[in-house]
Amino acid sequence: MTEDVDNALVERFEQEVWSKVPHLEEGSETKVVNATPLVDMTADFKECAKSVYKLNLDDADLKVFGKLDSTLLTGSIKVRPAANIIHDAIITGNLKSGQTVIEATSGNFGIALGLLSKLGLNVIALVSRKLQEGVFEGLKNGNIQTMDLDMDICPAPGMEGKQDLMVAKATAANVRSQLSNFGFDTDIFDKEISEIESLLAKQDIINLAKYLAKIYGFFCPAQYDNQLNVDAHRTITAVEIDQQLHENGDSLENFNVFCTFGTGGTSGGLSKYISEKYGKKSVYVIFPPTNQDVAGIRTKANADGLTLYDPEIYAAEQEMDWEQAKLLLKFFVEKGHDMGESSALELYAILQKASSEGGGKFVAMICDGIEKYKKNLATIGQEGPMQVSVQEANASGYDKVIWIHAQYTPQEPGIELIAKSLGIDKSKICVPDARTAQELLTTQQIPESLSKDLEGDSKPLLVCMAGKTSLMAAKVLATKGIMTDSLIGGITELPEGQGKQLSELIRQA
């Protein structure tokens, strides 16, 4: 330790956090303390295969273990890299009492950082408004300040494609306002506005967090770039699983490990451990298809470009259909397994491999529990497709179209474009106040003004700027028993609007 280390903070952190999370026993490189359970799920797995998917694996030479990190502090695997990164920052003097920590997160890493509030550290999480209600609740319970953005955290840094300066300026104004509400000097922000808008134009929320840390003197864990994220899983998680398998008379050498992709830390750390110790590739990285949202994980396209994404060290990458996997989630949760959406996608991928190969030995990383996703779970097996294309919308002949966005509203040419593209009279298009959409998404309750627009016997079509806000709204409404459809791609993908500037069609509310 250096003289610049906050020794009091070190002591508090080690008492409140480090002593309660998995770590190597002092003086050992192979003994992990506070290990999470490695549970034999084989019997339930075979029953699920037969009862849900009509696949008979009863006679298969099969072993399926679940690594239950849902039992960790804060209920997710993300506490492992969070504790590792923060511990290193404190003992190296890069983080001290009273300092603010800022990070871009899809939820679980931010919730893990909430442990720092007990130590007198302030935490700001940059999050997408599309996060599920349970995730926001977890952040709130951790006394974390959230900076809510209409942009997704998922696009990789430096993403190519259309960069919309109007959207960037509106979002920058939103960020500035929230920083002001948190009590930070907006003059600092204003001096750097050009760079901030440039990052927002690329939807680079990951590097926005790092840039805000730089100009304000915050600490950013940089989970998407930090090798300590990988090391936490290489030196602890993988060692822990191997230790537990040896206790059962087996070895990680004989197993394939299935995990989803958030930052690349878990897949990278496990892959490096297995390669270094056993000289093989046996980590399968599972993604949802491009057109599907699964809580907390990326599509393959959105993993590409991230620092820790390293397909060369994986055994394989696979895309699995969430619409099929969620049936498995419902089965396992009803059997008493505390697991979230990403775990179901892994187990569904294992099911496909086991059924095609007649068995095998597998470990699924159960990265978090079901608590945050309970409302989604309740709708499994009940909801319709929700997302429709322009062609499908035209064929369905909707009697009512509702614009839904928390930041933008259509101008008259935009309303006319929607009407023309969908072949309906513009009188059938409702445009609630943007605050109505924001209230729906943040409170998960239906505002009175929107209730009036939803009245009627027919299913309404929801339209937004790019199709994400409308889908979020459709999912919230589904939990209230109101079925709607969401137009894929929103107003930006309507063929009648090709060649038009977005600013011609919508304006900031």
C-alpha positions as CSV (number, residue, x, y, z in Angstrom):
1,M,0.0,0.0,0.0
2,T,1.1,3.6,-0.7
3,E,1.0,6.5,1.7
4,D,-2.0,7.8,-0.3
5,V,-4.2,4.9,0.7
6,D,-7.4,5.6,2.8
7,N,-6.7,3.0,5.4
8,A,-10.0,3.5,7.2
9,L,-11.8,2.9,4.0
10,V,-9.8,-0.3,3.4
11,E,-10.7,-1.6,6.8
12,R,-14.5,-0.8,6.3
13,F,-14.5,-2.3,2.8
14,E,-12.8,-5.6,4.0
15,Q,-15.3,-5.9,6.9
16,E,-18.5,-5.0,5.0
17,V,-17.8,-6.4,1.6
18,W,-14.6,-8.4,1.0
19,S,-15.2,-10.8,4.0
20,K,-18.6,-11.7,2.6
21,V,-17.9,-12.4,-1.1
22,P,-15.9,-15.3,-2.6
23,H,-12.1,-14.7,-2.4
24,L,-9.0,-16.8,-2.1
25,E,-8.1,-17.8,1.4
26,E,-5.1,-15.8,2.6
27,G,-1.9,-17.5,1.5
28,S,-3.7,-19.9,-0.9
29,E,-4.1,-19.8,-4.6
30,T,-6.5,-22.7,-4.8
31,K,-8.8,-22.4,-1.8
32,V,-11.9,-20.2,-2.2
33,V,-13.9,-19.0,0.8
34,N,-17.5,-17.9,0.7
35,A,-18.1,-20.1,-2.3
36,T,-21.6,-20.1,-3.9
37,P,-23.4,-23.5,-4.3
38,L,-22.8,-25.7,-7.3
39,V,-26.2,-27.5,-7.6
40,D,-26.9,-30.7,-9.4
41,M,-29.9,-29.8,-11.7
42,T,-29.8,-33.0,-13.8
43,A,-33.1,-34.5,-12.6
44,D,-35.1,-31.3,-13.1
45,F,-33.3,-30.7,-16.4
46,K,-34.4,-34.1,-17.8
47,E,-38.0,-33.6,-16.5
48,C,-38.1,-30.2,-18.2
49,A,-36.8,-31.6,-21.5
50,K,-39.6,-34.2,-21.4
51,S,-42.6,-32.2,-20.1
52,V,-41.9,-28.8,-21.8
53,Y,-40.0,-29.7,-25.0
54,K,-41.0,-33.4,-25.6
55,L,-37.4,-34.5,-25.6
56,N,-36.6,-37.8,-23.8
57,L,-33.2,-37.6,-22.1
58,D,-33.9,-40.2,-19.4
59,D,-31.3,-42.6,-20.6
60,A,-28.7,-40.0,-21.6
61,D,-25.3,-39.9,-20.0
62,L,-25.9,-36.4,-18.7
63,K,-24.8,-34.2,-15.8
64,V,-26.0,-30.6,-15.5
65,F,-24.7,-28.3,-12.6
66,G,-25.9,-24.8,-11.9
67,K,-23.4,-22.3,-10.4
68,L,-25.8,-20.4,-8.1
69,D,-24.4,-16.9,-8.0
70,S,-27.9,-15.7,-7.3
71,T,-27.0,-16.4,-3.6
72,L,-24.3,-13.7,-3.6
73,L,-24.5,-10.4,-1.9
74,T,-26.9,-8.2,-4.0
75,G,-28.1,-11.4,-5.7
76,S,-25.8,-11.5,-8.8
77,I,-22.5,-12.6,-10.2
78,K,-21.6,-8.9,-10.8
79,V,-20.6,-8.5,-7.2
80,R,-17.5,-10.6,-8.0
81,P,-15.9,-8.1,-10.4
82,A,-17.3,-5.1,-8.6
83,A,-15.7,-6.2,-5.3
84,N,-12.4,-7.0,-7.1
85,I,-12.2,-3.7,-9.0
86,I,-13.2,-1.6,-6.0
87,H,-10.8,-3.4,-3.6
88,D,-8.0,-2.8,-6.0
89,A,-9.0,0.9,-6.4
90,I,-9.0,1.4,-2.6
91,I,-5.7,-0.4,-1.8
92,T,-3.9,1.5,-4.6
93,G,-5.2,4.9,-3.4
94,N,-7.4,5.5,-6.5
95,L,-10.6,5.6,-4.4
96,K,-11.1,7.4,-1.1
97,S,-13.9,8.2,1.3
98,G,-16.4,10.8,0.1
99,Q,-15.6,10.2,-3.6
100,T,-18.3,9.6,-6.2
101,V,-18.3,6.3,-8.2
102,I,-19.9,6.5,-11.7
103,E,-20.6,3.6,-14.1
104,A,-22.7,2.6,-17.1
105,T,-24.6,-0.5,-16.3
106,S,-27.5,-2.7,-17.3
107,G,-28.4,-3.1,-13.7
108,N,-26.6,-5.8,-11.7
109,F,-23.1,-4.2,-11.6
110,G,-24.8,-1.0,-10.5
111,I,-26.7,-2.8,-7.8
112,A,-23.4,-4.4,-6.6
113,L,-21.9,-1.0,-6.4
114,G,-24.7,-0.1,-4.0
115,L,-22.7,-1.9,-1.3
116,L,-20.4,1.2,-1.4
117,S,-23.2,3.4,0.0
118,K,-22.6,1.7,3.4
119,L,-19.0,2.9,3.2
120,G,-19.8,6.6,2.7
121,L,-19.3,6.5,-1.1
122,N,-21.7,8.1,-3.6
123,V,-22.7,6.0,-6.6
124,I,-24.2,7.2,-9.9
125,A,-25.4,4.6,-12.4
126,L,-26.0,5.5,-16.1
127,V,-28.8,3.3,-17.1
128,S,-31.3,2.8,-20.0
129,R,-34.9,3.6,-19.3
130,K,-35.8,0.2,-20.8
131,L,-34.6,-1.6,-17.7
132,Q,-37.2,-3.7,-16.0
133,E,-39.0,-2.4,-13.0
134,G,-37.3,-4.9,-10.7
135,V,-33.9,-3.7,-11.7
136,F,-34.8,-0.1,-11.0
137,E,-36.1,-1.2,-7.6
138,G,-32.8,-2.9,-6.9
139,L,-30.8,0.2,-7.7
140,K,-33.2,2.3,-5.5
141,N,-32.8,-0.1,-2.6
142,G,-29.0,0.2,-2.9
143,N,-29.3,4.0,-2.4
144,I,-27.9,4.5,-5.9
145,Q,-28.5,7.7,-7.9
146,T,-29.6,6.7,-11.4
147,M,-29.1,8.8,-14.5
148,D,-31.9,7.6,-16.8
149,L,-31.2,7.8,-20.5
150,D,-33.4,7.0,-23.5
151,M,-30.4,5.4,-25.1
152,D,-29.4,1.7,-24.7
153,I,-26.3,0.8,-22.8
154,C,-25.7,-2.0,-25.2
155,P,-24.3,-0.4,-28.4
156,A,-20.6,-1.0,-28.4
157,P,-18.2,1.9,-28.2
158,G,-17.6,3.6,-31.5
159,M,-20.7,2.1,-33.1
160,E,-21.0,2.8,-36.7
161,G,-24.2,4.0,-38.4
162,K,-26.5,7.0,-38.2
163,Q,-25.4,9.6,-35.7
164,D,-28.2,12.0,-34.9
165,L,-27.0,15.3,-33.4
166,M,-30.5,16.4,-32.5
167,V,-30.9,13.3,-30.3
168,A,-27.4,13.8,-28.9
169,K,-28.2,17.5,-27.9
170,A,-31.5,16.5,-26.3
171,T,-29.8,13.7,-24.3
172,A,-26.9,16.0,-23.3
173,A,-29.4,18.5,-21.9
174,N,-31.1,15.6,-20.0
175,V,-27.7,14.5,-18.5
176,R,-26.8,18.1,-17.6
177,S,-30.2,18.5,-15.8
178,Q,-29.7,15.3,-13.8
179,L,-26.1,16.2,-12.8
180,S,-27.5,19.5,-11.6
181,N,-30.1,17.7,-9.5
182,F,-27.4,15.7,-8.0
183,G,-25.6,18.9,-6.9
184,F,-22.7,18.9,-9.4
185,D,-21.3,22.1,-11.1
186,T,-22.8,22.3,-14.6
187,D,-20.2,24.8,-15.7
188,I,-17.7,21.9,-15.8
189,F,-20.2,20.0,-18.0
190,D,-20.8,23.0,-20.3
191,K,-17.0,23.4,-21.0
192,E,-16.9,19.8,-22.3
193,I,-20.2,19.9,-24.2
194,S,-18.7,19.2,-27.6
195,E,-17.1,16.0,-26.5
196,I,-20.1,14.9,-24.5
197,E,-22.4,15.4,-27.5
198,S,-20.0,13.5,-29.7
199,L,-20.1,10.5,-27.4
200,L,-23.9,10.7,-27.2
201,A,-24.2,10.9,-31.0
202,K,-22.5,7.5,-31.1
203,Q,-24.6,6.2,-28.2
204,D,-21.4,5.5,-26.4
205,I,-22.7,5.5,-22.8
206,I,-19.8,3.4,-21.7
207,N,-17.2,6.0,-22.5
208,L,-19.5,8.8,-21.4
209,A,-19.3,7.4,-17.9
210,K,-15.5,7.4,-18.1
211,Y,-15.5,11.0,-19.5
212,L,-17.7,12.3,-16.8
213,A,-15.4,10.6,-14.2
214,K,-12.4,12.4,-15.8
215,I,-13.9,15.9,-15.8
216,Y,-15.5,15.7,-12.4
217,G,-12.9,13.7,-10.5
218,F,-15.2,10.7,-10.0
219,F,-13.9,7.1,-10.0
220,C,-15.2,4.9,-12.9
221,P,-14.7,1.1,-12.5
222,A,-14.8,0.8,-16.3
223,Q,-16.2,-2.8,-16.1
224,Y,-16.3,-3.1,-19.9
225,D,-12.6,-2.5,-20.3
226,N,-11.1,-3.5,-16.9
227,Q,-8.9,-6.7,-16.9
228,L,-9.7,-7.0,-13.2
229,N,-13.2,-8.0,-14.4
230,V,-11.7,-11.0,-16.2
231,D,-9.2,-11.7,-13.4
232,A,-12.0,-12.0,-10.8
233,H,-13.4,-15.0,-12.8
234,R,-10.1,-16.5,-13.8
235,T,-8.6,-16.5,-10.3
236,I,-11.7,-17.0,-8.2
237,T,-14.9,-18.1,-10.0
238,A,-13.2,-20.8,-12.2
239,V,-11.0,-22.0,-9.3
240,E,-14.2,-22.2,-7.1
241,I,-16.1,-24.3,-9.7
242,D,-13.1,-26.6,-10.2
243,Q,-12.7,-27.0,-6.4
244,Q,-16.3,-28.0,-6.0
245,L,-16.2,-30.5,-8.9
246,H,-13.1,-32.1,-7.4
247,E,-15.0,-32.5,-4.1
248,N,-17.5,-34.5,-6.2
249,G,-14.8,-36.7,-7.7
250,D,-14.7,-34.8,-11.0
251,S,-12.9,-31.9,-12.7
252,L,-13.7,-28.8,-14.7
253,E,-11.5,-30.4,-17.4
254,N,-14.4,-32.8,-18.2
255,F,-17.2,-30.1,-18.4
256,N,-18.4,-27.6,-20.9
257,V,-19.4,-24.3,-19.3
258,F,-22.3,-22.2,-20.7
259,C,-22.6,-18.5,-20.0
260,T,-24.2,-15.4,-21.5
261,F,-22.3,-12.2,-22.4
262,G,-22.6,-8.9,-20.6
263,T,-19.2,-7.4,-20.4
264,G,-17.0,-10.4,-21.3
265,G,-15.6,-10.8,-17.8
266,T,-17.1,-14.2,-17.0
267,S,-16.6,-15.8,-20.4
268,G,-13.0,-14.4,-20.6
269,G,-12.0,-15.4,-17.1
270,L,-13.4,-19.0,-17.3
271,S,-11.9,-19.5,-20.7
272,K,-8.4,-18.3,-19.7
273,Y,-8.4,-20.6,-16.6
274,I,-9.5,-23.7,-18.5
275,S,-7.0,-23.0,-21.3
276,E,-4.1,-22.3,-18.9
277,K,-4.8,-25.4,-16.7
278,Y,-6.2,-27.9,-19.1
279,G,-5.1,-26.7,-22.5
280,K,-8.6,-26.7,-24.0
281,K,-11.6,-24.5,-25.0
282,S,-14.8,-25.4,-23.3
283,V,-16.7,-22.2,-22.6
284,Y,-19.8,-21.7,-24.8
285,V,-21.0,-18.1,-25.0
286,I,-24.7,-17.7,-25.5
287,F,-26.5,-14.7,-27.1
288,P,-30.1,-13.9,-27.8
289,P,-30.9,-13.1,-31.5
290,T,-30.5,-9.5,-32.6
291,N,-34.2,-8.8,-32.5
292,Q,-34.7,-10.0,-28.9
293,D,-34.1,-8.3,-25.6
294,V,-33.0,-10.4,-22.6
295,A,-32.3,-8.6,-19.4
296,G,-28.7,-7.7,-18.7
297,I,-27.0,-9.4,-21.7
298,R,-25.9,-8.4,-25.1
299,T,-26.6,-9.7,-28.6
300,K,-23.6,-10.9,-30.5
301,A,-23.7,-7.7,-32.7
302,N,-23.5,-5.5,-29.5
303,A,-20.6,-7.5,-28.1
304,D,-18.4,-6.9,-31.1
305,G,-16.2,-3.9,-30.4
306,L,-16.0,-4.3,-26.6
307,T,-12.5,-4.7,-25.2
308,L,-13.2,-7.9,-23.3
309,Y,-15.0,-9.6,-26.2
310,D,-12.6,-12.4,-27.3
311,P,-14.2,-15.0,-29.5
312,E,-10.9,-16.7,-30.2
313,I,-10.7,-18.1,-26.7
314,Y,-14.3,-19.5,-26.6
315,A,-15.3,-23.0,-27.6
316,A,-18.2,-21.6,-29.6
317,E,-20.7,-18.8,-29.8
318,Q,-24.4,-19.6,-30.2
319,E,-27.7,-17.6,-30.6
320,M,-30.7,-19.1,-28.7
321,D,-34.3,-18.1,-29.1
322,W,-35.6,-16.4,-25.9
323,E,-39.2,-17.2,-26.8
324,Q,-38.4,-20.9,-26.4
325,A,-36.0,-20.5,-23.5
326,K,-38.5,-18.6,-21.3
327,L,-40.7,-21.7,-21.1
328,L,-37.7,-23.3,-19.4
329,L,-37.3,-20.4,-17.0
330,K,-40.9,-20.8,-15.9
331,F,-40.4,-24.5,-15.3
332,F,-37.2,-24.1,-13.2
333,V,-38.5,-21.2,-11.1
334,E,-41.7,-23.2,-10.3
335,K,-39.4,-26.0,-9.2
336,G,-37.8,-23.7,-6.7
337,H,-34.6,-22.7,-8.6
338,D,-33.7,-19.0,-8.0
339,M,-32.5,-18.0,-11.5
340,G,-33.0,-15.2,-14.0
341,E,-33.5,-14.8,-17.7
342,S,-29.9,-15.2,-18.8
343,S,-29.6,-18.5,-17.0
344,A,-32.7,-19.9,-18.9
345,L,-31.0,-19.0,-22.2
346,E,-27.9,-21.0,-21.1
347,L,-29.9,-24.0,-20.0
348,Y,-31.8,-24.0,-23.2
349,A,-28.6,-24.0,-25.2
350,I,-27.4,-27.0,-23.0
351,L,-30.7,-28.7,-23.9
352,Q,-30.0,-28.4,-27.6
353,K,-26.5,-29.7,-27.3
354,A,-27.4,-32.5,-24.9
355,S,-30.2,-33.7,-27.1
356,S,-28.1,-33.6,-30.3
357,E,-25.1,-35.4,-28.7
358,G,-27.0,-37.8,-26.4
359,G,-25.7,-36.3,-23.2
360,G,-22.6,-34.6,-21.8
361,K,-21.3,-32.8,-18.7
362,F,-22.3,-29.1,-18.3
363,V,-22.1,-26.2,-15.9
364,A,-24.5,-23.3,-16.4
365,M,-23.7,-19.9,-14.8
366,I,-26.8,-18.9,-12.8
367,C,-25.8,-15.2,-12.8
368,D,-28.8,-13.8,-10.9
369,G,-32.2,-14.7,-9.4
370,I,-35.7,-14.3,-10.5
371,E,-36.8,-11.4,-8.1
372,K,-36.1,-8.6,-10.6
373,Y,-38.0,-10.4,-13.4
374,K,-41.1,-11.6,-11.6
375,K,-43.5,-9.4,-13.6
376,N,-42.1,-10.7,-16.9
377,L,-42.4,-14.3,-15.5
378,A,-46.1,-13.8,-14.8
379,T,-46.8,-13.1,-18.5
380,I,-44.9,-16.1,-19.9
381,G,-47.4,-18.2,-22.0
382,Q,-49.9,-15.4,-22.0
383,E,-48.6,-12.7,-24.3
384,G,-48.8,-12.4,-28.0
385,P,-45.9,-11.6,-30.3
386,M,-46.0,-7.8,-29.3
387,Q,-43.7,-6.8,-32.1
388,V,-45.0,-6.3,-35.7
389,S,-43.5,-5.1,-38.9
390,V,-45.0,-2.4,-41.1
391,Q,-46.3,-5.1,-43.5
392,E,-48.0,-7.0,-40.6
393,A,-49.4,-3.7,-39.2
394,N,-50.9,-2.9,-42.6
395,A,-52.4,-6.4,-42.8
396,S,-53.9,-6.2,-39.3
397,G,-55.7,-2.8,-39.9
398,Y,-55.3,-1.2,-36.5
399,D,-58.2,1.0,-35.4
400,K,-55.9,3.0,-33.1
401,V,-52.3,4.0,-33.1
402,I,-50.6,5.5,-30.1
403,W,-47.4,7.5,-30.2
404,I,-45.3,6.7,-27.1
405,H,-42.0,8.3,-26.2
406,A,-40.6,10.0,-23.1
407,Q,-38.5,12.6,-25.0
408,Y,-39.9,13.3,-28.5
409,T,-43.2,13.9,-30.1
410,P,-44.1,13.8,-33.8
411,Q,-44.5,16.9,-35.8
412,E,-47.4,17.2,-38.3
413,P,-45.3,15.7,-41.2
414,G,-44.5,12.8,-38.8
415,I,-48.1,12.1,-38.0
416,E,-49.0,12.2,-41.7
417,L,-46.1,9.8,-42.4
418,I,-47.3,7.3,-39.9
419,A,-50.9,7.5,-41.2
420,K,-49.7,7.1,-44.8
421,S,-47.3,4.2,-44.1
422,L,-49.9,2.3,-42.1
423,G,-52.8,3.1,-44.4
424,I,-55.0,4.7,-41.8
425,D,-56.6,8.1,-41.2
426,K,-54.5,10.4,-39.1
427,S,-57.5,10.9,-36.8
428,K,-56.8,7.4,-35.5
429,I,-53.4,8.4,-34.2
430,C,-53.2,9.5,-30.5
431,V,-50.2,11.6,-29.3
432,P,-50.1,11.6,-25.5
433,D,-47.8,14.1,-23.7
434,A,-44.2,12.8,-23.4
435,R,-44.5,13.0,-19.6
436,T,-47.2,10.3,-19.9
437,A,-44.8,7.9,-21.5
438,Q,-42.1,8.7,-18.9
439,E,-44.6,8.1,-16.1
440,L,-45.6,4.8,-17.5
441,L,-42.0,3.5,-17.8
442,T,-40.7,4.8,-14.5
443,T,-43.6,4.0,-12.3
444,Q,-44.9,1.0,-14.1
445,Q,-48.4,2.3,-13.6
446,I,-50.8,3.5,-16.3
447,P,-51.4,7.3,-16.3
448,E,-55.0,8.4,-16.4
449,S,-54.5,10.2,-19.7
450,L,-53.1,7.1,-21.4
451,S,-56.0,5.0,-20.0
452,K,-58.4,7.1,-22.0
453,D,-56.3,6.5,-25.2
454,L,-56.3,2.7,-24.5
455,E,-60.1,2.5,-24.2
456,G,-61.9,0.3,-26.8
457,D,-62.2,-3.3,-27.8
458,S,-59.5,-3.5,-30.4
459,K,-55.7,-3.9,-29.8
460,P,-53.8,-0.6,-30.3
461,L,-50.5,-0.3,-32.1
462,L,-47.7,1.6,-30.2
463,V,-45.2,3.6,-32.3
464,C,-42.1,5.4,-31.1
465,M,-38.9,6.8,-32.6
466,A,-37.0,3.5,-33.1
467,G,-39.2,0.7,-31.7
468,K,-37.6,0.3,-28.3
469,T,-39.7,2.7,-26.1
470,S,-42.9,1.3,-27.6
471,L,-41.8,-2.3,-26.9
472,M,-41.0,-1.3,-23.3
473,A,-44.4,0.3,-23.0
474,A,-46.1,-2.8,-24.5
475,K,-44.4,-5.0,-21.9
476,V,-45.5,-2.8,-19.0
477,L,-49.1,-2.7,-20.3
478,A,-49.0,-6.5,-20.6
479,T,-48.3,-6.9,-16.9
480,K,-51.6,-4.9,-16.4
481,G,-53.5,-7.2,-18.6
482,I,-53.7,-4.8,-21.6
483,M,-52.4,-6.2,-24.8
484,T,-50.8,-3.9,-27.4
485,D,-48.4,-4.3,-30.3
486,S,-45.2,-2.4,-30.9
487,L,-44.1,-1.3,-34.4
488,I,-40.6,-2.7,-35.2
489,G,-38.1,0.1,-35.9
490,G,-40.6,2.9,-35.1
491,I,-41.0,6.0,-37.3
492,T,-37.3,5.8,-38.4
493,E,-37.9,2.6,-40.4
494,L,-41.1,3.6,-42.2
495,P,-40.5,3.2,-45.9
496,E,-42.4,6.4,-46.7
497,G,-39.9,8.3,-44.6
498,Q,-36.7,7.2,-46.3
499,G,-34.5,10.1,-47.2
500,K,-36.2,12.5,-44.7
501,Q,-34.3,14.0,-41.8
502,L,-35.5,12.8,-38.4
503,S,-35.8,16.5,-37.3
504,E,-38.5,16.9,-40.0
505,L,-40.6,14.3,-38.4
506,I,-40.2,14.7,-34.6
507,R,-39.2,17.3,-32.1
508,Q,-38.1,17.4,-28.6
509,A,-41.1,17.4,-26.2
